[in-house]
Amino acid sequence: MRIQLEVLGGPLDGHVFQFNKTVQIGREGEVGLGIDRFISRRHARLEPQPHGGVVLEDLNSTNGTFVNEERVHGRVELRNGHVFRVGKTWLEIAW
């Protein structure tokens, strides 16, 4: 399954990432998807699921990971088109 992650707000506004395996989101240049130097080094993880969904996991980040403005504790399954936030960066996921 090919997953697309679009930055809707933040330093890389408008940038689109594509992947098909588990990736970590964090500071620029330090993980799979380096999107912002003001988030934790290892901020969150996106894990495609065999049944077609994607699980978002906060990795004990300092500034938090949010879905629908609620802080994620542990893992949460995302739906196609879901918008979420890591630190101050907004992202939309699609597949």
Backbone hydrogen bonds in HBPLUS format (Angstrom, degrees):
<---DONOR---> <-ACCEPTOR-->    atom                        ^
c    i                          cat <-CA-CA->   ^        H-A-AA   ^      H-
h    n   atom  resd res      DA  || num        DHA   H-A  angle D-A-AA Bond
n    s   type  num  typ     dist DA aas  dist angle  dist       angle   num
A0003-ILE N   A0019-PHE O   2.73 MM  16  5.33 170.0  1.74 169.4 172.7     1
A0019-PHE N   A0003-ILE O   2.96 MM  16  5.33 154.2  2.03 146.1 154.0     2
A0004-GLN N   A0094-ALA O   2.77 MM  90  5.17 171.6  1.78 162.4 162.9     3
A0094-ALA N   A0004-GLN O   2.87 MM  90  5.17 151.3  1.96 152.8 158.3     4
A0005-LEU N   A0017-PHE O   2.82 MM  12  5.08 164.6  1.85 151.8 155.4     5
A0017-PHE N   A0005-LEU O   2.82 MM  12  5.08 169.2  1.83 149.8 152.0     6
A0006-GLU N   A0092-GLU O   2.90 MM  86  5.22 161.6  1.94 153.3 155.9     7
A0092-GLU N   A0006-GLU O   2.88 MM  86  5.22 155.9  1.94 146.7 154.9     8
A0007-VAL N   A0015-HIS O   2.92 MM   8  5.47 168.9  1.93 165.9 169.7     9
A0014-GLY N   A0007-VAL O   2.78 MM   7  5.28 169.2  1.79 146.7 147.7    10
A0008-LEU N   A0090-TRP O   2.78 MM  82  5.20 152.0  1.86 133.9 141.7    11
A0090-TRP N   A0009-GLY O   2.86 MM  81  4.95 145.9  1.98 134.4 145.6    12
A0013-ASP N   A0010-GLY O   3.05 MM   3  5.19 142.9  2.19 128.8 123.2    13
A0015-HIS N   A0012-LEU O   2.85 MM   3  5.54 162.6  1.88 151.4 154.3    14
A0023-VAL N   A0046-LEU O   3.01 MM  23  5.47 154.7  2.07 151.0 158.4    15
A0046-LEU N   A0023-VAL O   2.87 MM  23  5.47 163.3  1.90 162.4 168.2    16
A0033-LEU N   A0024-GLN O   2.89 MM   9  6.08 153.3  1.96 168.1 172.1    17
A0025-ILE N   A0044-ALA O   2.71 MM  19  5.13 167.4  1.73 147.3 150.4    18
A0043-HIS N   A0025-ILE O   2.89 MM  18  5.65 137.0  2.08 144.8 158.1    19
A0044-ALA N   A0025-ILE O   3.17 MM  19  5.13 160.7  2.21 136.7 141.0    20
A0026-GLY N   A0033-LEU O   3.18 MM   7  6.36 160.4  2.22 142.8 142.5    21
A0035-ILE N   A0026-GLY O   3.10 MM   9  6.36 143.2  2.24 167.4 167.3    22
A0030-GLU N   A0027-ARG O   3.14 MM   3  5.68 165.0  2.16 137.5 137.2    23
A0059-LEU N   A0043-HIS O   2.90 MM  16  5.37 173.1  1.91 139.7 138.5    24
A0045-ARG N   A0057-GLU O   2.80 MM  12  5.13 148.8  1.90 145.1 155.1    25
A0057-GLU N   A0045-ARG O   2.87 MM  12  5.13 158.1  1.92 152.0 157.3    26
A0047-GLU N   A0055-VAL O   2.84 MM   8  5.09 161.1  1.87 149.3 155.6    27
A0055-VAL N   A0047-GLU O   2.91 MM   8  5.09 171.0  1.92 138.0 139.0    28
A0049-GLN N   A0053-GLY O   2.77 MM   4  5.16 159.8  1.81 153.8 147.7    29
A0052-GLY N   A0049-GLN O   2.99 MM   3  5.43 165.0  2.01 118.8 122.5    30
A0078-LEU N   A0054-VAL O   2.76 MM  24  5.51 173.7  1.76 177.1 178.0    31
A0056-LEU N   A0076-VAL O   2.80 MM  20  5.36 171.9  1.80 163.1 160.9    32
A0076-VAL N   A0056-LEU O   2.87 MM  20  5.36 150.1  1.96 149.5 159.5    33
A0058-ASP N   A0074-GLY O   3.15 MM  16  5.75 150.1  2.25 160.4 160.3    34
A0087-GLY N   A0064-GLY O   3.16 MM  23  5.90 171.1  2.16 168.7 171.5    35
A0072-VAL N   A0065-THR O   2.71 MM   7  5.55 167.4  1.73 164.2 162.8    36
A0066-PHE N   A0085-ARG O   2.79 MM  19  5.02 161.4  1.82 148.4 154.6    37
A0085-ARG N   A0066-PHE O   2.84 MM  19  5.02 159.6  1.88 147.1 153.1    38
A0067-VAL N   A0070-GLU O   3.02 MM   3  5.40 159.1  2.07 148.9 147.0    39
A0070-GLU N   A0067-VAL O   2.97 MM   3  5.40 162.2  2.01 114.9 120.8    40
A0082-HIS N   A0079-ARG O   2.96 MM   3  5.44 156.1  2.02 142.7 140.8    41
A0081-GLY N   A0093-ILE O   2.70 MM  12  5.33 144.8  1.82 148.6 160.9    42
A0093-ILE N   A0082-HIS O   2.99 MM  11  5.71 162.8  2.02 164.3 169.0    43
A0084-PHE N   A0091-LEU O   2.84 MM   7  5.41 157.3  1.89 154.7 162.2    44
A0091-LEU N   A0084-PHE O   2.80 MM   7  5.41 164.6  1.83 168.5 171.3    45
A0086-VAL N   A0089-THR O   2.95 MM   3  5.36 156.6  2.00 153.7 157.6    46
A0089-THR N   A0086-VAL O   2.95 MM   3  5.36 168.0  1.96 137.4 137.6    47
